[in-house]
Amino acid sequence: MHNKIQKTGISAVKKAGKLALQEYKKFHRSQINLKSGHEIVTKVDLASEKIIINEIKKNFKDHEILSEESGFNYKKSDYLWIIDPIDGTTNFTIHNPLWAISVGVAYKDKIIFGFIYAPFLGELFIAEKGKGAYLNNHKIKISKTAKKKEIHTFCHGSDKKSLLKALKYYKKQKLSRLDCRQLGSASMELAYVASGRVESIMIPGAHSWDVAAGVLIVREAGGKVTDFKGKPWNLKSKDIVASNGSTHKKILEVINS
């Protein structure tokens, strides 16, 4: 079963990524639609989602699916596929290459696979529970960077409360650390934590489709992932901190101060 899940996940994100990359090169911002004041959806999100869902249904017709644009399919299954067809849609629309296709797989509410594919960058991040995290077949680990050189990232949900909490955090970290920045794609920021490119990511108002794949990838790379209270992140968590571990306590203090 696990080999089939891995093959399906890789195939799904790569097929969706191929189409998305073709559209990215000719995309114009006039094609966007607004879901809310802070959320964009494009025809590419929908096309990518369709490819991924079809690939899953072709191989696992009885599995449950949760996707950002379509919601649940309400199948009765211990397996749940969690999809963000394009994470970083705003980046996509302004021709910023930091966007990705993100697919996580849960079994009995525990994430067992994570796939994050950044087509423009040619980077495929994969993790299977208990078997480590990989970037293009090379094992990755979280950073051991000295505290003075830490770089933190942040993202936020679309509601005002989450936005204000993220801005407050950004101000505190920006004034006291080397740097803190928003890259615009939660899945890529999680992948960057896992691969040691940055030390952390915090997200108030995080949706499971934004982070499910990345959570496992960070954990399998040796990192720590919790909610803002310091409890291990799960599919019902409303906020998230992922880090290299050594900086985790300090981040929670900044968030909750």
C-alpha positions in Angstrom: 0.0 0.0 0.0 2.7 2.5 1.0 4.7 2.1 -2.2 1.5 2.7 -4.2 0.7 5.8 -2.1 4.2 7.2 -2.7 4.0 6.6 -6.5 0.5 8.1 -6.7 1.6 11.2 -4.7 4.7 11.8 -6.8 2.8 11.3 -10.0 0.0 13.6 -8.9 2.2 16.5 -7.9 4.4 16.2 -11.0 1.5 16.0 -13.4 -0.2 19.0 -11.8 3.1 20.8 -11.6 3.8 20.3 -15.3 0.5 21.9 -16.3 0.8 24.7 -13.7 4.3 25.6 -14.9 3.1 25.9 -18.5 0.4 28.3 -17.4 2.7 30.2 -15.1 4.9 31.2 -18.0 2.0 33.0 -19.8 -0.2 33.9 -16.8 -1.5 37.5 -16.5 -2.9 38.9 -13.2 -6.1 39.9 -15.0 -7.1 36.2 -14.8 -7.4 36.1 -11.0 -10.6 35.8 -9.0 -11.0 36.8 -5.3 -12.4 34.4 -2.8 -12.0 37.0 -0.1 -10.1 40.2 0.5 -6.9 38.3 1.1 -7.5 35.1 -1.0 -6.9 34.6 -4.7 -8.0 31.7 -6.9 -7.1 31.1 -10.5 -8.2 28.7 -13.2 -4.8 27.0 -12.7 -5.6 26.2 -9.1 -8.8 24.4 -10.3 -7.0 22.6 -13.1 -4.2 21.5 -10.8 -6.7 20.3 -8.3 -8.6 18.3 -10.9 -5.4 16.5 -12.0 -4.5 15.5 -8.5 -8.0 14.3 -7.5 -8.2 12.3 -10.7 -4.9 10.6 -10.0 -5.9 9.7 -6.5 -9.3 8.4 -7.6 -7.7 6.3 -10.3 -5.6 4.5 -7.7 -7.6 4.8 -4.5 -11.2 5.3 -5.3 -12.4 4.7 -1.7 -10.0 7.2 0.0 -11.3 10.4 1.5 -10.0 13.7 -0.1 -9.8 17.2 1.3 -8.8 19.9 -1.1 -8.6 23.7 -0.6 -10.9 24.5 -3.5 -13.4 21.6 -3.4 -13.5 20.7 0.3 -14.2 17.1 1.4 -15.5 14.3 -0.8 -16.9 12.6 2.3 -15.8 9.1 1.7 -15.7 6.8 4.7 -12.0 5.9 4.9 -9.1 5.7 7.3 -7.0 7.4 4.6 -7.3 11.1 3.9 -5.5 13.0 1.1 -5.0 16.7 1.9 -4.4 18.9 -1.2 -3.3 22.4 -1.9 -3.3 22.5 -5.7 -1.2 25.7 -5.7 0.2 27.0 -2.5 1.5 30.5 -3.0 -1.1 31.5 -5.5 -0.3 35.2 -5.1 3.4 34.5 -5.8 2.2 32.5 -8.9 0.2 35.5 -10.2 3.1 38.0 -9.9 5.7 35.5 -11.4 7.5 34.9 -8.2 8.8 31.3 -8.4 8.1 30.4 -4.7 4.9 28.4 -5.2 4.3 24.7 -4.9 1.8 21.8 -5.2 1.3 20.3 -1.7 -0.2 16.9 -1.0 -0.3 15.2 2.4 -1.7 11.8 3.3 -3.1 10.9 6.7 -4.0 7.5 8.1 -6.3 7.6 11.1 -5.6 11.3 11.4 -1.8 10.9 11.5 0.2 12.3 8.6 2.1 9.4 6.9 3.2 11.0 3.6 4.1 14.5 2.5 4.8 15.7 -1.0 5.7 19.3 -1.9 6.7 20.0 -5.5 8.0 23.4 -6.7 7.9 23.1 -10.5 9.8 26.2 -11.5 12.6 25.4 -9.1 12.6 21.7 -10.0 12.4 20.7 -6.3 10.5 17.8 -5.0 10.4 17.4 -1.2 9.1 14.0 0.1 8.7 12.4 3.5 7.3 9.1 4.7 6.6 8.7 8.4 9.6 7.1 10.1 11.8 7.1 7.0 13.3 10.6 6.8 12.8 13.6 4.5 14.2 14.1 1.1 14.8 16.8 -1.5 15.2 15.3 -5.0 16.3 12.0 -3.5 18.9 13.5 -1.2 18.2 13.3 2.6 17.7 16.7 4.3 18.1 17.9 7.9 17.1 21.0 9.8 19.7 23.7 10.5 22.1 24.0 13.4 22.6 27.7 12.8 23.9 29.9 15.6 21.2 32.0 17.3 22.7 35.3 16.0 22.3 34.0 12.4 18.7 32.7 12.6 16.2 33.6 9.9 12.6 33.2 10.7 9.5 33.2 8.4 5.8 33.8 9.0 2.5 33.4 7.2 -1.1 33.9 8.2 -4.7 33.0 7.6 -7.1 35.4 5.8 -8.9 36.6 8.9 -8.0 39.9 10.6 -7.1 38.3 13.9 -4.5 36.0 12.3 -3.1 38.9 10.2 -2.7 41.1 13.3 -1.0 38.3 15.3 1.4 37.7 12.4 2.2 41.4 12.0 2.9 41.7 15.8 5.2 38.7 15.6 7.0 40.0 12.6 7.7 43.4 14.2 9.2 41.7 17.4 11.4 39.3 15.4 12.4 41.8 12.8 13.7 44.2 15.5 15.5 41.6 17.6 16.8 39.0 15.1 18.9 38.8 12.0 15.8 38.7 9.8 12.1 37.7 9.7 10.2 37.6 6.4 7.1 36.3 4.6 7.9 34.1 1.6 4.3 33.8 0.5 3.9 30.0 0.5 3.4 28.0 3.7 4.4 24.7 2.1 7.7 26.2 0.8 8.4 27.8 4.1 8.0 24.5 5.8 10.2 22.8 3.2 12.8 25.5 3.8 12.8 24.8 7.5 13.2 21.1 6.8 16.1 21.6 4.5 17.9 24.0 6.8 17.5 27.1 4.7 15.6 29.0 7.5 15.1 28.2 11.1 11.3 28.5 11.5 7.8 29.3 10.3 4.8 30.5 12.3 1.3 30.6 11.0 -1.8 31.8 12.9 -5.0 30.6 11.2 -3.3 27.8 9.3 -5.5 25.4 7.2 -4.5 21.7 7.1 -4.1 21.8 3.3 -1.5 24.5 3.6 0.7 22.6 6.0 -0.1 18.9 6.3 2.6 17.7 3.9 5.2 20.2 5.3 4.5 19.2 8.9 5.7 15.6 8.2 8.6 16.8 6.1 9.9 19.0 9.0 9.4 16.3 11.6 11.2 13.7 9.5 14.0 16.2 8.9 14.5 16.4 12.7 12.5 19.5 13.4 9.7 20.3 15.9 6.1 21.2 15.0 3.5 22.4 17.5 0.6 24.7 17.9 1.0 28.1 19.7 0.5 26.4 23.1 3.4 24.1 22.5 1.3 21.0 21.9 2.1 18.7 19.0 0.4 19.9 15.8 -2.5 17.8 14.6 -5.1 18.1 11.8 -7.4 20.1 14.1 -4.8 22.6 15.1 -5.6 26.2 14.2 -2.1 27.6 14.3 1.4 26.2 13.8 5.1 26.8 14.6 7.7 24.6 12.9 11.3 25.0 13.7 14.8 23.4 14.0 13.9 22.8 17.6 16.6 24.8 19.4 14.7 28.1 18.7 11.2 26.7 19.3 10.8 27.8 23.0 11.9 31.4 22.2 9.5 31.6 19.3 6.5 30.5 21.5 7.6 33.1 24.0 7.5 35.9 21.4 4.1 34.7 20.0 2.5 34.5 23.5 4.1 37.6 25.1 
